[in-house]
Amino acid sequence: MARSIILIMFAIALALLLRAAPAMAVDLGAPGDSRFVWGFYEAETGEGATFRWSGPKARLLLHGVPPGPAILSLRLSGERLVAQGAPRVALARESSTFAAFDVVPGWRVYQVLLPPGALTDTAGVALPLALQTGVSVPGADDDGRDYRALGLPLDWLGLAPLGGMAGPLMRTLWLSWALALLTWAAARLDSILLPHRAGHPLRIATLEVVAAVGLLAWAARDPYGMAWAIPPLPWALGLGTVLLFAEPLLAARSRLRLDIDRRWWAVAGLAILVLAQGLLNSHLAVGAGVALVLVGLLILLAAPQGLGRGLWLPPATTIPRCAAMAILGAIVLLALALRLYQIDALPFGFWRDEARHGLTALHMAADPSYRPVYVTDLRVQLPGLGLAPFAVALQLLGVHIWTMRLVTAAAGALTALPVYALLSRLATTAEGEVPPARGLGLLAALLVAISSWQITISRFSFPTIFEPLLTWTGLWLFDRALRPADGRASRPLAIALSGGLAGVCFGVAAQTYHIGRFAPVMGGLLALAVLIERRAWRRWLLAVLPAALGCLLVLAPLVSYALRQPDDFNVRVGAVFALDEGSRQGRAPLSVLDDSLSRHLLMFNVQGDMNGRHYAPGFPMLDYVTGLVFLLGMAALLRRIANWRSLFLLAALGLGLLPSVLTVDSPHGMRAFEAAPLSCAIAALGLFELLRMLRPEGTRQSRPLIWGTSVALALALGLNTWLYFGMMVSDPSVFQSFYMVQSRMGVYVQDAQASRGAGRIFVPTKIAENETFRYLSYGVAVELFDGATLSSPPQSGDRFVLSGYEIAAELADLAPYLGPSPLPLEVGSAFPDNRGPTFVVYQVP
């Protein structure tokens, strides 16, 4: 009751403060002005004013203003625009122009009326308003050199809203909502971390009062700065609200006496989820699909012994170790088959970054003294250790389009092993009283094996694929150290050894791809979760200290490099950081994160990565079946969030998504790749919980359930196989994202090296300069031609390899050497869309 009174008083006071706030005024050149303008140059002083020149992409973002009509005042000089003969200034967004006026020479104040929706959307989120003008480049003159594209100089801007209380009330609603969720989250966290001292409302009420007073003081001092710092966050607040109301709704349901078999609840909830998943996957009605998901999950959670009630309980049946090992072996073989099938043809070509990895690995293989800690050559920007497996493979097998893919395919398939080991062990106690949940582990391993997300990255020559293999192996070893079974595994030496090996795995994982930097943090999450549950410090330290030592020893060279060369170490991460000013383009940081949160909440069931190299554009990252049971698993984990295992998996999933959430072009299948095995593990938990609910009371097995589960898993296998080997093969947004011509020409040149009696090979200069061709033709000397200009005179028997992009033009240029109507000696494989061959070979007569 006290917290509700505090919240009401806060809302009233905040509404009054925002209503009495002064009109917005932004002085360009003053501290903090960049929060409201973007695309302007550095501040300058002249003619009695401090101003900024606008650039070609100048925009205004006025945070905290109401969504209604307003009068915008701009003090600017039209001298330069008039001199150019282009005095027109427009305020627009995309194809909509909200105001336009002509300027005159000299400094003037211009006022324009902006209609509703010009500055903010209905939720109060600031929208970019482009300042469109003519631009010109001063160039070089007596005063110096200035090659900036300049628009107009802007001194200050002001905004006078014409609406009433709508804007302040909307902002009050958002902030009150956020404060309510903050206090609820604090209370929930308090009950989890301090279960024996929970139930003291004074701590939470004090926190609420401090937060409310701080927000009110901020609103009184700088209301528009606060609006920039805490903008409306519909997705974050919506997610928090769902979590807030789920618990009391379930508590209310538990007080009702409904004599309905839990299986009927399960069937009803599952039927709704099946429909919802169809709406989400097909994009027919995403909003309705999300609503149906919430309804379906609520029914399953509210059922007697509902979803999540059986999570982490001993399994009803156990699979013998020998049988589990046989099944696991079959799963790994299936994973290998899916990753090795047509490995020389799918993907159809190589990407430049793959070629750069190959060229660096070839350098490592050829030069024993070249062992870089961090590779900056060829714009690779990756730790050298992650490329070492490629160097070994190239040294053993030579340069082929499949050489590096063979390594990544094996790593992707082997990831199923530690996923099985860790998840089957999580359901055991430290003393081994509960047998391993081998069925759960096998199901998670199978979902990893057939995941099209995993298959796609497993065929991409990036060290990203090593990260989950090493991280999950480290987590399994670390869990063995933190919760050893009885017997020899519980001896101090065995615990220290397992912990040390786990730390080594985390340290190596951190040197694979950028997301590997979170691997030691993932281990820390597991250690913290176990400590919260057990609070056995001495035994805990026996495992943690060797793990920390092993991790630090392996990471020492990379850490030393990062301290000595921080700019080189972070250049790639900084270039894609979503909160960088250049990436935000004036948007509030929390608005950027909220948008990113929305995309990542929908990536598993609606739409994932749009980059065809990483995944099928426009498709969810999980197939229909896996995505559906993933929702069940998430709901079950949230219901049992007080359990340390649930807390760890949820935190690990959030950590796995974080590298993608914080970067541009998200969701990103590579940067979020740690979430791939985690989502499969959570999906396995969801399916097990559903089977428990559908299983008749007092029985261990049900033949219809076994058949139904088998059909569902077969459907998942079919959908993932179709997506990668069917749909993605013919999708232009997939195969056009690779260097098709350069790849196929490089393979041809490498294979032609075996023909000792053949003449020289001429290739286009542009092709020869491409990294993909350079890698795949490594070690082969070629001649060049650029139009009719050749690097050396051709001789009889020499071959010209013509690009599939320029066959007609290159034939015309080479007619003096090949003749007017030459016949092709060889024709390269056709483009996937059958538009023609990727290359054609002609021989000099």
C-alpha positions in Angstrom: 0.0 0.0 0.0 2.8 2.4 0.9 4.5 1.8 -2.4 1.3 2.5 -4.3 0.9 5.8 -2.4 4.4 6.8 -3.2 3.9 6.0 -6.9 0.7 8.1 -7.1 2.3 11.1 -5.4 5.3 10.8 -7.7 3.0 10.8 -10.8 1.1 13.9 -9.7 4.2 15.8 -8.8 5.9 14.9 -12.1 2.9 15.8 -14.2 2.8 19.3 -12.6 6.6 19.8 -13.0 6.5 18.8 -16.7 3.5 21.0 -17.3 5.4 24.0 -15.8 8.6 23.3 -17.7 10.0 26.1 -19.8 9.9 25.9 -23.6 12.8 24.0 -25.2 15.8 26.1 -26.2 19.0 24.6 -27.6 22.1 26.8 -28.0 24.3 25.2 -30.6 27.9 25.1 -29.4 26.8 24.9 -25.8 27.6 21.7 -23.8 25.0 19.0 -24.4 23.7 20.4 -27.7 24.6 17.2 -29.6 21.8 15.4 -27.8 19.3 17.3 -30.0 21.1 17.8 -33.3 23.1 15.5 -35.5 25.0 15.9 -38.8 26.4 19.3 -37.8 30.0 20.2 -37.8 32.1 21.4 -34.8 31.1 24.7 -33.2 32.5 27.9 -34.5 32.5 31.5 -33.4 31.9 34.5 -35.6 29.7 37.5 -36.2 28.9 37.7 -32.5 27.5 34.2 -32.4 28.5 30.6 -31.6 27.1 28.3 -34.3 27.4 25.0 -36.1 27.3 24.5 -39.8 24.8 21.9 -41.0 26.0 19.1 -43.3 24.2 17.1 -46.0 22.5 14.8 -43.4 21.7 17.4 -40.7 18.8 16.5 -38.5 17.0 17.7 -35.4 15.9 15.3 -32.6 13.9 17.2 -30.0 13.5 14.8 -27.1 10.8 15.4 -24.5 8.5 17.6 -26.7 4.8 16.8 -26.9 3.4 15.0 -30.0 1.0 17.9 -30.9 1.6 20.9 -33.0 4.4 23.3 -32.2 6.2 26.5 -33.4 9.8 25.9 -34.1 12.2 28.9 -34.1 15.6 28.8 -35.8 18.2 31.5 -35.7 20.4 31.1 -38.8 22.2 32.9 -41.5 21.1 32.6 -45.1 24.1 34.4 -46.6 25.7 31.3 -48.2 22.4 29.7 -49.5 21.4 33.0 -51.1 24.8 33.4 -52.7 24.4 29.9 -54.2 21.0 30.7 -55.6 19.4 28.1 -53.4 17.6 29.9 -50.5 15.1 27.1 -49.9 15.2 25.3 -46.5 12.9 22.4 -45.7 12.1 20.4 -42.6 11.2 16.9 -43.7 11.3 13.2 -42.9 11.6 10.7 -45.8 9.0 11.7 -48.4 7.0 14.0 -46.0 7.8 17.8 -45.9 6.4 19.4 -42.8 7.6 23.0 -43.4 9.6 25.0 -46.0 10.8 28.6 -46.3 13.2 30.8 -48.2 16.0 32.5 -46.3 17.5 36.0 -46.9 21.1 37.2 -46.3 22.2 37.8 -42.7 21.3 36.4 -39.3 17.5 36.1 -38.8 15.1 34.2 -36.6 12.7 32.1 -38.7 9.5 30.6 -37.2 7.6 27.6 -38.7 4.5 25.8 -37.6 5.0 22.0 -37.4 2.0 19.7 -37.5 1.3 16.9 -35.0 3.7 13.9 -35.5 6.5 16.0 -37.0 8.7 15.7 -34.0 7.6 12.7 -32.0 5.5 9.6 -32.5 2.3 8.8 -30.5 4.4 7.2 -27.7 6.5 10.3 -27.3 9.7 8.9 -28.9 11.7 11.7 -30.7 11.7 11.3 -34.5 14.5 12.7 -36.7 13.5 15.9 -38.6 15.9 16.5 -41.5 17.1 20.0 -42.1 17.3 20.0 -45.9 19.3 22.7 -47.7 21.6 23.2 -50.6 25.3 22.4 -49.8 28.5 23.6 -51.2 32.3 23.0 -50.6 34.3 26.1 -49.9 37.5 24.5 -51.1 40.9 26.3 -51.0 41.2 30.1 -50.7 43.4 32.6 -49.0 42.0 31.8 -45.6 42.9 28.1 -45.9 41.5 24.8 -47.1 37.9 23.7 -46.2 36.5 20.8 -48.0 33.4 20.3 -45.9 30.0 20.1 -47.5 28.3 23.1 -45.8 24.7 23.9 -45.6 23.8 26.8 -43.3 25.1 28.1 -39.9 22.6 27.5 -37.0 22.9 29.6 -33.8 20.0 28.3 -31.7 16.6 26.7 -31.9 13.6 26.9 -29.7 10.2 25.1 -29.6 6.9 26.4 -28.3 4.3 23.6 -28.0 0.7 24.5 -28.8 -0.9 21.5 -27.0 -2.1 21.2 -23.5 -1.4 18.4 -20.9 -1.1 15.5 -23.4 2.7 15.6 -23.6 3.4 15.9 -19.9 0.8 13.2 -19.1 2.3 10.8 -21.6 5.8 11.3 -20.2 4.4 11.0 -16.7 2.8 7.7 -17.7 6.1 6.3 -19.1 8.2 7.3 -16.1 5.7 6.1 -13.5 5.5 2.8 -15.3 9.2 2.6 -15.3 9.4 3.4 -11.6 6.8 0.8 -10.7 8.7 -1.9 -12.7 12.0 -0.9 -11.1 10.7 -1.3 -7.6 9.0 -4.7 -8.5 12.3 -5.9 -10.0 14.2 -4.8 -6.9 11.7 -6.7 -4.7 12.0 -9.8 -6.8 15.8 -9.7 -6.9 15.8 -9.1 -3.1 13.7 -12.3 -2.6 16.1 -14.3 -4.8 19.4 -13.1 -3.4 18.3 -12.7 0.2 15.6 -15.4 0.6 16.1 -15.6 4.4 15.8 -11.9 4.9 13.1 -11.1 2.3 9.8 -9.7 3.3 11.0 -6.4 4.6 9.2 -3.8 2.6 11.2 -0.9 4.1 14.2 -1.6 1.8 12.1 -1.5 -1.3 10.0 1.5 -0.2 13.2 3.4 0.6 14.6 2.6 -2.9 11.3 3.8 -4.5 11.4 7.1 -2.5 15.0 7.8 -3.4 14.4 7.0 -7.1 11.2 9.2 -7.2 12.9 12.2 -5.5 15.8 11.9 -7.9 13.6 11.8 -10.9 11.6 14.8 -9.7 14.7 16.8 -9.0 16.0 15.9 -12.5 12.7 16.9 -14.1 12.7 20.3 -12.4 16.3 21.1 -13.4 16.6 19.6 -16.9 13.3 18.1 -18.2 14.5 17.8 -21.8 17.9 16.3 -20.8 16.0 13.7 -18.7 13.7 13.0 -21.7 16.9 12.2 -23.7 18.4 10.0 -21.0 15.1 8.2 -20.2 13.0 8.1 -23.3 9.8 6.0 -23.7 10.8 2.3 -23.7 7.7 0.4 -24.9 9.4 -3.0 -25.5 11.4 -3.0 -22.2 8.4 -1.8 -20.2 6.1 -4.2 -22.0 8.3 -7.1 -21.3 8.6 -6.1 -17.6 4.9 -5.8 -17.3 4.3 -9.3 -18.7 6.7 -10.6 -16.1 5.1 -8.4 -13.4 1.5 -9.6 -13.9 2.3 -13.3 -14.6 3.1 -14.1 -11.0 -0.1 -12.7 -9.4 -2.2 -14.2 -12.1 -0.8 -17.6 -11.5 -1.2 -17.1 -7.7 -4.9 -16.2 -8.3 -5.4 -19.3 -10.4 -3.9 -21.5 -7.7 -6.7 -20.4 -5.3 -9.3 -21.6 -7.7 -10.5 -25.2 -7.7 -10.9 -26.3 -11.2 -11.3 -30.1 -11.6 -9.8 -30.3 -15.1 -7.2 -32.8 -16.1 -3.8 -31.0 -16.7 -3.6 -32.8 -20.1 -6.6 -30.8 -21.4 -5.0 -27.6 -20.2 -1.8 -28.6 -22.0 -3.7 -29.5 -25.2 -5.6 -26.1 -25.1 -2.5 -24.1 -24.5 -0.5 -26.0 -27.1 -3.2 -25.5 -29.7 -3.1 -21.7 -29.2 0.7 -21.7 -29.4 0.6 -23.7 -32.6 -1.7 -21.1 -34.2 0.4 -18.2 -32.7 3.7 -19.7 -34.0 2.2 -19.9 -37.5 1.2 -16.2 -37.4 4.7 -15.3 -36.1 6.7 -17.4 -38.6 4.6 -16.3 -41.6 4.5 -12.6 -40.5 0.8 -12.5 -41.2 -0.1 -10.9 -37.9 2.8 -10.5 -35.5 0.9 -8.5 -33.0 -1.9 -11.1 -32.8 0.7 -13.8 -32.7 2.4 -12.3 -29.7 -0.9 -11.9 -27.9 -1.8 -15.5 -28.6 1.6 -16.6 -27.3 1.0 -14.9 -24.0 -2.5 -16.5 -23.7 -1.2 -19.9 -24.6 1.7 -19.7 -22.2 -0.6 -18.4 -19.4 -2.9 -21.4 -19.9 0.0 -23.8 -19.7 1.5 -22.1 -16.7 -1.9 -22.0 -14.9 -2.7 -25.7 -15.4 -2.6 -28.1 -12.4 1.1 -29.1 -12.1 1.5 -26.7 -15.0 4.5 -25.7 -17.1 7.6 -25.3 -15.1 6.4 -27.2 -12.0 8.5 -30.2 -13.0 11.6 -28.3 -14.1 14.8 -29.6 -12.5 13.0 -32.5 -10.8 14.5 -36.0 -11.2 13.6 -37.5 -14.6 10.8 -40.0 -14.7 12.9 -42.4 -16.8 16.7 -42.7 -17.2 18.5 -43.8 -20.3 21.4 -46.3 -19.7 24.8 -44.8 -20.3 25.7 -47.2 -23.2 22.4 -46.5 -25.0 22.9 -42.7 -24.4 26.4 -42.9 -25.9 25.2 -44.8 -28.9 22.4 -42.2 -29.5 24.9 -39.4 -29.0 27.2 -40.9 -31.5 24.4 -41.1 -34.1 23.5 -37.4 -33.4 27.1 -36.3 -34.0 27.2 -38.3 -37.2 24.0 -36.6 -38.3 25.5 -33.3 -37.5 28.6 -34.1 -39.5 26.5 -35.2 -42.5 24.5 -32.0 -42.5 27.6 -29.9 -42.3 29.7 -31.9 -44.8 27.1 -32.5 -47.5 28.1 -30.6 -50.7 30.7 -28.7 -48.6 32.6 -27.7 -51.8 29.5 -26.1 -53.3 27.5 -24.7 -50.4 27.9 -21.8 -49.8 28.3 -21.2 -53.5 31.2 -18.8 -53.0 33.6 -17.3 -50.5 33.3 -14.0 -48.7 36.3 -11.6 -48.6 36.7 -12.0 -44.8 36.9 -15.8 -45.2 39.6 -15.3 -47.8 41.5 -12.9 -45.5 41.4 -15.5 -42.8 42.8 -18.0 -45.3 45.6 -15.7 -46.4 46.5 -15.1 -42.8 46.5 -18.8 -42.0 48.6 -19.5 -45.1 51.1 -16.9 -43.8 51.2 -18.7 -40.4 51.7 -22.1 -42.1 54.5 -20.8 -44.4 56.3 -18.7 -41.8 57.0 -20.3 -38.4 58.0 -16.9 -37.0 54.7 -15.4 -37.8 52.5 -16.0 -34.7 50.5 -12.8 -34.1 48.6 -12.5 -30.8 46.2 -10.2 -32.6 45.9 -10.0 -36.4 45.6 -6.5 -37.9 46.8 -7.3 -41.3 44.3 -7.5 -44.2 41.7 -5.9 -41.9 41.2 -9.2 -40.1 41.0 -7.7 -36.6 40.9 -11.1 -34.7 43.1 -12.9 -32.2 45.7 -15.0 -34.0 45.0 -18.2 -31.9 41.5 -18.5 -33.5 43.0 -18.8 -37.0 45.6 -21.4 -36.0 43.3 -24.4 -36.8 42.9 -23.1 -40.3 46.7 -22.9 -40.7 47.1 -26.5 -39.6 44.4 -27.7 -42.0 45.9 -25.7 -44.9 49.3 -27.1 -44.2 47.9 -30.7 -44.2 45.3 -30.5 -46.9 46.4 -27.6 -49.2 44.3 -24.8 -50.5 40.8 -25.9 -51.5 37.4 -24.1 -51.1 36.5 -26.8 -48.6 39.7 -26.8 -46.5 38.7 -24.3 -43.8 35.1 -25.3 -44.1 36.1 -28.8 -43.0 37.5 -27.4 -39.8 34.4 -25.3 -39.0 32.1 -28.1 -39.9 33.8 -30.5 -37.5 33.7 -27.9 -34.7 30.0 -27.2 -35.3 29.2 -30.9 -35.2 31.3 -31.5 -32.0 29.4 -28.7 -30.2 26.6 -31.2 -29.6 28.9 -33.1 -27.2 29.4 -30.5 -24.5 25.8 -29.4 -24.9 24.7 -32.9 -24.0 27.3 -33.2 -21.2 26.4 -29.9 -19.5 22.6 -30.1 -19.8 22.3 -33.7 -18.7 24.4 -32.8 -15.7 22.6 -29.7 -14.7 19.7 -31.7 -13.3 22.0 -33.6 -10.9 22.9 -32.7 -7.4 26.5 -32.2 -6.2 26.4 -35.5 -4.4 25.1 -37.4 -7.4 21.8 -38.4 -5.8 19.9 -37.8 -9.0 20.9 -39.7 -12.1 21.9 -37.5 -15.1 19.0 -36.3 -17.3 20.5 -38.0 -20.3 17.3 -37.7 -22.3 17.3 -34.0 -21.8 20.9 -33.7 -22.9 20.3 -35.9 -26.0 17.4 -33.8 -27.1 19.4 -30.6 -26.7 22.3 -32.1 -28.7 19.9 -33.2 -31.4 18.4 -29.7 -31.7 21.9 -28.3 -32.0 22.9 -30.9 -34.6 19.9 -30.0 -36.9 19.8 -26.3 -36.3 20.0 -24.4 -39.6 21.5 -21.5 -37.7 24.3 -23.8 -36.5 24.6 -25.4 -40.0 25.0 -22.0 -41.7 27.8 -20.8 -39.4 29.4 -24.2 -39.5 29.9 -23.8 -43.2 31.3 -20.3 -42.9 35.1 -20.0 -42.6 35.1 -17.9 -39.4 36.5 -18.8 -36.0 33.1 -17.9 -34.5 32.2 -21.6 -34.6 34.9 -22.5 -32.1 33.5 -20.2 -29.4 30.4 -22.3 -28.3 32.4 -25.5 -28.5 35.1 -24.2 -26.1 32.7 -22.3 -23.9 30.3 -25.2 -23.3 33.2 -27.6 -22.8 34.5 -25.1 -20.2 31.1 -24.8 -18.5 30.8 -28.6 -18.3 34.3 -28.9 -16.7 33.6 -26.0 -14.4 30.3 -27.6 -13.3 32.2 -30.8 -12.5 34.6 -28.8 -10.4 31.9 -26.7 -8.6 29.5 -29.7 -8.0 31.7 -32.8 -8.0 30.1 -36.2 -7.9 31.0 -38.6 -5.1 34.2 -40.6 -5.4 37.5 -39.6 -7.1 35.8 -36.6 -8.7 35.3 -34.9 -5.3 39.0 -35.1 -4.4 40.7 -31.6 -4.2 43.2 -32.5 -6.9 40.4 -33.6 -9.3 38.4 -30.4 -8.5 41.4 -28.2 -9.1 42.2 -30.0 -12.3 38.7 -29.6 -13.7 38.6 -26.0 -12.7 41.9 -25.3 -14.3 41.0 -27.0 -17.6 37.7 -25.0 -17.6 39.6 -21.8 -17.2 41.9 -22.8 -20.1 38.8 -23.4 -22.3 37.4 -20.0 -21.4 40.7 -18.4 -22.1 41.0 -20.0 -25.5 37.3 -19.2 -26.3 38.1 -15.6 -25.7 40.7 -15.8 -28.5 38.4 -17.1 -31.2 36.0 -14.4 -32.2 34.8 -11.1 -30.6 32.0 -12.8 -28.8 34.5 -15.1 -27.1 35.4 -12.2 -24.8 32.3 -13.0 -22.8 33.3 -16.7 -22.3 35.0 -16.0 -18.9 32.0 -14.0 -17.9 29.8 -17.0 -18.7 31.9 -19.1 -16.4 31.6 -16.4 -13.8 27.8 -16.6 -14.1 27.9 -20.3 -13.4 30.2 -19.9 -10.4 28.0 -17.1 -9.0 24.8 -19.1 -9.5 26.2 -22.1 -7.7 27.5 -19.9 -4.9 24.1 -18.3 -4.4 22.5 -21.8 -4.0 25.2 -23.5 -1.9 27.2 -20.8 -0.1 30.0 -23.3 0.5 32.9 -20.9 0.1 35.9 -23.2 0.6 34.8 -25.8 -1.8 33.8 -23.1 -4.2 37.2 -21.4 -4.1 38.9 -24.7 -4.7 37.3 -24.8 -8.1 37.2 -21.0 -8.9 40.8 -20.1 -8.2 42.3 -22.7 -10.5 39.8 -21.7 -13.2 40.7 -18.0 -12.9 44.4 -18.9 -12.9 44.1 -21.1 -16.0 42.1 -18.4 -17.8 44.5 -15.6 -17.0 47.5 -17.7 -18.1 46.0 -18.4 -21.5 44.7 -14.8 -21.9 47.9 -13.1 -20.7 49.4 -12.5 -24.2 46.1 -11.1 -25.5 45.5 -8.9 -22.4 49.1 -7.6 -22.7 48.4 -6.7 -26.4 45.1 -5.0 -25.5 46.8 -2.9 -22.9 49.6 -1.9 -25.2 47.5 -1.4 -28.4 44.0 -0.6 -27.1 43.0 1.2 -30.4 43.9 -1.8 -32.6 42.3 -4.2 -30.2 39.0 -2.4 -30.1 38.8 -0.9 -33.6 36.3 -3.5 -34.9 34.1 -3.5 -31.8 34.0 0.3 -31.8 33.1 0.4 -35.5 29.9 -1.6 -34.9 29.0 -0.3 -31.5 25.3 0.7 -31.6 25.6 3.4 -29.0 28.4 5.3 -30.8 27.3 8.8 -31.8 27.8 8.0 -35.5 25.7 4.9 -35.2 22.9 6.5 -33.1 22.6 9.5 -35.4 21.2 11.6 -32.6 18.8 9.0 -31.2 18.7 8.6 -27.4 20.9 5.6 -26.3 18.1 3.9 -24.5 15.8 4.2 -27.5 18.4 2.5 -29.6 18.6 -0.3 -27.0 14.9 -0.6 -26.8 14.6 -1.0 -30.6 17.4 -3.6 -30.4 15.5 -5.4 -27.7 12.4 -5.6 -29.8 14.3 -7.2 -32.7 16.0 -9.7 -30.4 12.8 -10.7 -28.7 11.4 -11.5 -32.2 14.5 -13.0 -33.7 13.8 -16.6 -32.6 10.2 -16.8 -33.9 9.6 -13.9 -36.4 12.6 -12.5 -38.2 16.3 -12.9 -37.5 19.5 -11.9 -39.3 18.9 -10.3 -42.7 22.5 -10.9 -43.9 22.4 -13.9 -46.3 25.9 -14.9 -45.3 24.8 -15.6 -41.7 21.3 -17.0 -42.2 18.2 -17.0 -44.4 17.0 -13.4 -44.6 13.5 -12.8 -43.3 13.3 -16.2 -41.5 13.3 -16.7 -37.7 16.5 -18.1 -36.3 14.6 -21.2 -35.0 12.4 -23.5 -37.0 8.7 -23.8 -36.3 9.0 -26.7 -33.9 12.1 -25.6 -32.1 10.8 -22.0 -31.8 7.6 -23.2 -30.3 9.2 -25.4 -27.6 11.7 -22.6 -27.0 8.8 -20.4 -25.9 7.7 -23.2 -23.5 11.3 -23.5 -22.1 11.5 -19.7 -21.5 8.2 -19.7 -19.7 9.3 -22.7 -17.5 12.6 -21.0 -16.7 10.9 -17.8 -15.7 8.5 -19.7 -13.5 11.4 -21.3 -11.7 13.7 -18.3 -11.8 14.5 -18.7 -8.1 16.3 -22.0 -9.0 20.0 -21.3 -9.7 19.9 -23.4 -12.8 17.1 -21.3 -14.3 18.9 -18.1 -13.2 22.1 -19.3 -14.9 20.5 -20.2 -18.2 18.5 -17.0 -18.5 21.5 -14.9 -17.6 23.7 -16.9 -20.0 21.1 -16.3 -22.8 21.1 -12.6 -22.1 24.9 -12.5 -22.1 25.0 -14.5 -25.3 22.7 -12.0 -27.1 24.5 -8.9 -25.7 27.2 -8.7 -28.4 24.4 -8.5 -31.0 22.2 -6.2 -28.9 24.9 -3.6 -28.5 25.9 -3.5 -32.2 24.5 -2.3 -35.5 22.8 -4.5 -38.1 21.2 -6.6 -35.4 20.1 -9.2 -34.8 23.4 -10.6 -36.1 23.7 -14.3 -36.5 27.4 -14.3 -35.8 27.5 -11.9 -32.9 24.6 -13.7 -31.2 26.0 -17.1 -32.0 26.4 -18.2 -28.4 22.6 -18.0 -28.1 22.3 -20.8 -30.7 23.2 -23.7 -28.5 21.5 -22.0 -25.5 18.2 -21.6 -27.4 18.4 -25.3 -28.3 19.0 -26.2 -24.7 16.1 -24.1 -23.5 13.9 -25.6 -26.3 14.8 -29.1 -25.0 13.7 -28.1 -21.5 10.4 -26.8 -22.9 9.7 -30.0 -24.8 10.4 -32.1 -21.7 8.0 -30.0 -19.6 5.3 -30.3 -22.3 5.7 -34.1 -22.4 5.5 -34.2 -18.6 2.2 -32.3 -18.7 0.8 -34.6 -21.5 1.9 -37.8 -19.8 -0.9 -39.7 -18.1 -0.7 -39.7 -14.3 1.2 -42.7 -12.9 2.9 -43.7 -16.2 6.4 -43.4 -17.3 5.9 -43.8 -21.1 3.1 -43.2 -23.5 3.3 -44.6 -27.0 1.3 -41.7 -28.6 3.7 -39.2 -26.9 6.7 -41.1 -28.3 5.3 -41.1 -31.8 4.2 -37.5 -31.5 7.6 -36.4 -30.3 9.3 -38.4 -33.1 7.1 -36.7 -35.7 7.8 -33.3 -34.3 11.6 -33.8 -34.3 11.4 -35.2 -37.8 9.5 -32.1 -38.9 12.2 -29.9 -37.3 14.9 -31.8 -39.1 13.0 -31.5 -42.4 12.4 -27.7 -41.9 16.0 -27.0 -41.1 17.3 -29.1 -44.0 14.9 -27.5 -46.4 15.8 -24.0 -45.3 19.5 -24.5 -45.8 19.7 -26.9 -48.7 16.6 -25.8 -50.5 15.5 -22.2 -49.9 18.9 -20.6 -49.2 20.5 -22.2 -52.3 18.2 -20.3 -54.7 17.8 -17.1 -52.7 19.6 -14.2 -54.5 20.0 -12.4 -51.2 22.1 -15.4 -50.0 24.3 -16.4 -52.9 24.8 -12.8 -54.1 26.3 -11.9 -50.7 29.4 -14.1 -51.6 32.1 -13.5 -54.3 30.8 -16.1 -56.7 32.8 -15.4 -59.8 36.1 -14.8 -57.9 35.6 -18.0 -56.0 34.9 -20.2 -59.0 37.7 -18.7 -61.0 40.1 -19.2 -58.1 39.1 -22.9 -57.8 39.6 -23.4 -61.5 43.0 -21.8 -61.5 44.1 -23.9 -58.6 42.8 -27.1 -60.2 44.4 -26.1 -63.5 47.8 -26.1 -61.9 47.8 -29.9 -62.1 47.8 -29.7 -65.9 51.5 -29.4 -66.3 51.4 -29.2 -70.1 48.9 -26.4 -70.2 50.0 -22.8 -71.1 49.7 -19.7 -69.0 46.5 -18.5 -67.5 45.3 -14.9 -68.0 42.7 -13.5 -65.6 41.2 -10.0 -65.3 43.2 -7.6 -63.2 40.2 -6.7 -61.0 39.6 -10.4 -60.3 43.3 -11.1 -59.5 43.3 -8.2 -56.9 40.4 -9.7 -55.0 41.3 -11.5 -51.8 39.0 -14.4 -52.5 40.7 -15.1 -55.8 44.1 -14.6 -54.2 43.4 -17.1 -51.5 41.9 -19.8 -53.7 44.6 -19.4 -56.4 47.4 -19.2 -53.8 50.7 -20.4 -55.2 49.7 -20.2 -58.8 51.3 -17.6 -61.1 48.8 -15.9 -63.4 49.0 -13.3 -66.1 46.7 -10.3 -66.2 44.6 -8.5 -68.7 42.7 -5.2 -68.3 40.6 -4.7 -71.4 42.9 -5.2 -74.4 46.0 -4.5 -72.2 47.9 -7.6 -71.2 50.7 -8.2 -68.7 52.7 -10.1 -71.4 52.1 -11.2 -75.0 50.0 -14.4 -75.2 51.2 -17.5 -76.9 49.5 -20.4 -78.5 47.9 -22.6 -75.9 47.6 -19.9 -73.3 44.2 -19.6 -71.6 42.0 -16.6 -70.9 39.5 -17.0 -68.0 36.7 -14.5 -68.5 34.5 -13.2 -65.7 30.8 -14.3 -65.8 29.9 -10.7 -65.2 31.8 -9.3 -68.3 31.9 -12.1 -70.9 30.7 -10.1 -73.9 32.8 -7.0 -73.2 36.0 -9.1 -72.4 35.5 -11.2 -75.6 35.3 -8.0 -77.7 38.5 -6.7 -76.0 40.4 -10.0 -76.6 39.2 -10.5 -80.1 42.7 -9.7 -81.5 44.1 -12.7 -79.6 41.2 -15.2 -79.6 39.6 -14.4 -82.9 36.1 -13.1 -83.8 34.1 -16.2 -82.8 36.1 -18.4 -80.5 34.7 -21.6 -79.0 35.0 -21.9 -75.2 37.5 -24.5 -73.9 35.7 -24.8 -70.6 32.6 -23.3 -69.0 32.3 -22.7 -65.3 29.4 -23.7 -63.1 26.3 -21.7 -63.6 25.0 -19.0 -61.2 22.4 -20.4 -58.9 19.7 -18.4 -60.7 20.9 -19.9 -64.0 21.6 -16.5 -65.6 24.8 -17.9 -67.1 28.2 -19.4 -66.3 30.4 -17.9 -63.6 33.3 -17.9 -66.0 34.3 -19.1 -69.4 37.8 -20.3 -70.5 39.1 -19.6 -74.0 42.4 -20.9 -75.5 44.7 -18.9 -77.7 44.8 -20.7 -81.1 
